């Protein structure tokens, strides 16, 4: 793990976690490193997107997964609508 966050590499799944949160998949949490937990969760369920179109298509699927019981216990979980 890098010493400073600015040394961290870009991670599609951390970006996906932020996009899912912004789309209402879960709420922001005060739990330390919550975005890393969500990123790991999405990484376990999806293959990395190969281009922008795949990434964009993945957001809706990831929102549905974040609102499912599979995400129960993750920080900011809000459950199904």
Residue pairs with C-beta under 8 A, 6 or more apart in sequence:
2 8
11 39
12 48
12 49
12 55
13 39
13 40
13 42
13 43
13 46
13 48
14 35
14 36
14 39
15 55
16 39
16 42
16 46
16 55
16 58
16 59
16 62
17 35
17 38
17 39
17 42
18 35
19 59
19 62
20 26
20 38
20 42
20 59
20 62
20 63
20 66
21 27
21 28
21 35
21 38
21 76
23 59
23 60
23 63
24 63
25 62
25 63
25 65
25 66
25 67
25 78
26 38
26 66
26 67
26 71
26 74
26 75
26 76
26 77
26 78
27 76
27 78
28 34
28 76
29 75
29 76
31 37
31 75
31 76
34 74
34 75
34 76
37 74
37 75
38 66
38 74
38 75
38 76
41 71
41 74
42 62
42 65
45 65
45 70
46 58
46 61
46 62
49 55
49 57
49 58
65 71
66 74
66 77
67 78
67 79
67 80
67 81
68 80
69 79
71 77
72 79
